Amino acid sequence: MRIKEHPILKWDKGNKVKFYFEGNELEGYETETIAAALHANGIRVLRESEELHRPRGLYCAIGNCSSCLMVVDGVPNVRVCVVKLTKGMKVEKQLGKGELPK
């Protein structure tokens, strides 16, 4: 599911790293965003809407909307479409607004 070639864009894959989504170990590359790594691993639902609990996935991919807000390493409301993946990162779906750790 990962884009390997593009007629205009070129990018360095960087190092392959392991990260966790909902407790499951996955692999991605340090140079890609969290959303891109999740997409490449077949993950399409990133969060649920606050009121109706409808699934939300990648929408704008430039950090302007709130469709990709997730909990990353215990911190809610992270825009995973613009944050780079790092080794050992723990990513979870966010339900509604998200709450700060107590």
Secondary structure by P-SEA (a helix, b strand, c coil): ccccccccbbbbbcbbbbbbcccbbbbbbccccaaaaaaaaccccccccccccccccccccccccccccccccccccccccccccccbbbbbbbcccccccc
